Amino acid sequence: MPSTQIRVTPNESGRMVIDVLAIHRGSSRRKAKDLLDRRLVFINGRRIWMARHLLRTGDLIEIIPTSPAPPCPDAAVILFQDSDYLITDKPAGIVTNGPHSLETRLQTALNLPALAAVHRLDRGTSGCLMFAKHAAAQQRILPLFAERKLKKTYQAMVVGTIQKPRFTITKPIARQSAITDIHVVDTNRQASHLRITIQTGRTHQIRKHLTAIGHPILGDPYYATKREISPLEQRLQRPMLHAFQLSFTQPLSGAPIRCIAPLPADFRKGLTWFHLR
């Protein structure tokens, strides 16, 4: 679906973007503000979310199509389960826990009211997500995260060429240690495909670290927003970040567990669009 485009006229110069959006879409300012809050509005190729942004004659406003509705929980493929834990392949577009989350939907669908997520993935991130089936299982798994005994590997598509085949980012986040190991799978002038292992689990660690080195994740609406976004990247409906693999030793049974979530269709399509393997 193509984006909606609005060319600012001399009569609209100096007006706030929220007002021009509302006029052209025949909607309320509240609905126009919702578009801005969801990071769906671009002005001259740059993502804008400030409602009071002043327009100039000739500015090109683009509104990208909205994402499809989140899949139903039965579309969240179960990758592994035993009497203690459940690992699913979380679809993008649904939150981990809270109201209307994957956690609550799975509690109902599987008749497991005690089911609880033991870590989180952002709404826009897909892939391996683990749940504990009972309180004792949750208590026993949490030290594995704290002691870095649970290995999480991600795949991502980022902006630009990366020359080093392997490197580590150690920039602190909120004054806390943060370690991200990068392996470049493929790279070209437009973008790079990365395999990423995190040794720490800070909030938005991968997104912040990659932005800090000048290679933000393609499709990420919240980081490195001052850069110009290409029409091709505007087609991406979410950040191209996927929790590819989760491996650990089951703390109650001692069994080694390794789960892989295959790359979803939108990620594979993105690789094709940016000529990456």
N, C-alpha and C positions, 0 to 999 in steps of 0.2 A: 504494500500500500504506500503510495507516494506521500511526501510531507505536504502540509498546507503552507502556502507561502503568501506573505503580505508585504508589499512594497510601501514604505512610508512616504506619504505625500507631503508637500509643503505645508498644507493645513494641519497636518498631524505632528510636524516638527516641534519639539519642546514638550510634547505630552508624555506622560508616563506609560510604560509598556502595558501595565495592567489595564489602563483605560482603552488603549487601542485594541488590545486583544478582545476585550469585552464587546466593543463596538463591532468589530469585524465578524465575530462569531455569534453576535446576537444573543449574548449570554450575560450573566451577572458578573460583577467584579469578583465575587467569591469563587465562581467557576474558573475565571481567568487566573486567579491566585493559585488555584489547585494545579493548573497546568505548570505554573512557575515552580511551585513546591515540588512537583514530581520531576523536575529537571527535563521537561519536554520541549522547552522553548530555546531557540537559537537566534542570535542576532548577528548577522554577517559572519556566520560560521562559528560563533563562540556561544557556549552555553550560558544562559542568563537566568537567574532565579530571583533577582531583586525587583520587587513590584514597582518601585519608584524609579527604575532606570529610565532616563530621559532619551527619547528618540530624536534622530536627525533625518532630514530629507534624504531619501534614497536608501535608508537602512532596509535590509532584507530580514524580515522576521519569518522563521520557519518553525512549524509545530510538527514534531515527528509523531508517527502513529503510536498509539498506546499498545502496551504489551497485551497478549492474550490472557484470558482468565487462568488462574492457577489450576493445575490438574487436580483431579479428585485424589484422595489418599490411596485408593486402590491402584493408582498409576505409580505410586512410590514403591518401586520394586524392592522386595526383601532380599538382601544379599546374604545375610547370615542370621540365624537365631538358634539359641539353645534355651535352657531353662532360666538363664540369668540375663541374657542380653539379646538385643535385636539391632541389626544394622541395615539401614535402608539406603537406597539411592535417591536422595532428596531431589525432587524437581525444582528448578528455579521458579521464583514467583510466589513462594509460600514461606512464611516465617517458621522458625524452629519451634518456639514455644509461645505461650500466651493465648489469648482468644483467637479462634479460627486458625490455629497453627497446625502444623503436621503432627505435633505431639498430641493435641487434643483430638484430632481427627482419627489418629491411630488408636488412641485409648478407646474410642467408641467403636471403630470398625473391628478391632481385634478383641474387644471386651476385656481390656487390660487397664483398669482405672489407675493402677499404680505406675504405669509406664512413664518414665521421665527421661528427657534428653540429658546426656552427661556432658555434652559440649554443644556449641552452636555453630551454625553456618548462616551467613547473611541471607536475606530474602533472595537476592539475585544470584547467590552461589548455589551450584548444584553439586551432587555427589554424596560420598560416604558420610552418614550421620548415625551415631550410635545412641541407643536408648537402653536404660536399665529397666528390668521388669519388676524389680522389688527394691526396697530400701537398702537391704544388705548388699545387693549387687552394686548399687550406686556408691555406697560408702567405700567398697573395696576397689572400685575402678578409679576414683578421683586421685589417689596417690600416684597412679601411673602417669597422669598428666603432670602433676607437680614434680615428679622425679624424672620426667622426660623419657619414660619407658614405653610410651605409645608413639609410634611413628606415623606422621601424617604427610602424605605427598599430594601435591596439587599440580594441575596443569593450567597454564594461563597464556593468553595472547596479549602482547604489550606493544606499545608504540615504538617504532624505530628499530634501527640496527644495533645489535649487541655483538661486539667483537670477541670478548672473552668467552671461551666455551664453558667455563665453570668459575664461579666466584661466590663469595659469602658477603652478605650485608649485615653489619653489626651496629647500625645506628640505633641508639636507645629510643624508646617510645615512652613518653610520660615519665622520663627519668628512670625507666626500668630497662634491664637488659633485654635485647631482642635480637635473635639470630635467625637469618634466612639464607639457606643454601640454594643457589641457582645453577641449573644445568640447561644450556641452550640446545633445544632440539633442532630448531631451524630458524634462519633469520634472512631478511632481505631489506631493501631500502624503506619499505613501508612499515614492517612489523616483525615481531619475533614470537616464536612459540617456545615456551619455557616449561621445564619440569622443576618443581619447587618443593623443598623439604624445609619445614620450620622446626627449629629446636626449642622455641618458646611460643607461647600462645597469646600474644598481646592483641587487644582489640584492633581489627583492621590491619594487622601487622603486614601482611603481604601487600595490600593496597598502598599503605603508607610507605613501605620500604621501596617499592618499585617507583612510586612517584618521586621519592627523594633522590633517586639516581637518574631521573629524567626519562623514565620509561613506564608511564602509567598504564594500567590495564585498559585495553580497548573496551569501550562501552561503559566505563565507570563514570557515573554522573556527578560524583561528589569530590573527586580528587583531580588536581591539575586542570581545573575548569577554565583557566584563563587562555589556554591554547586554542587554536582554531581546530574545529572538528571537521574532518573530511566528510563528504556526502556518503562515502562507503561506510565509514564508522557510524554515521547517524542511523544506518539501517540496523545496527545491532540493538537488540531489545534489552540487554542487560550487560553487566560486566562479564568479560570472558574469563571467568575463574571457576574451576571445577575441582572438587575434592576427589582426586583420582584413586587414592589407595589409603587404607587404614590397616595397620598391623600391630599386634600386641600379644602378650601372653595372658590368657584368660585367668584372672586372679583367683577364682574359686576352683576351677578344674585343673589349671596348669596347662591347658591345651594351647598350642600356637594358633593364632587366628590371623588370616590375611584376606582382606576383601578389596576387590577392585570394582569401581563403578565405571563402565565404558563411557567414552566421551559422548555427550548428548548430541542430538541432531543439529541444534543451533550452533554449537561449538564447532562441529565438523564442517558445517556450512561456512562459518567464519574463516576457518583454515583455507577453504577453497577460494573464498572471495579475496583473501590476502595472499594467495599463492604460497601457502606454507604447507609443510608436511607434518 
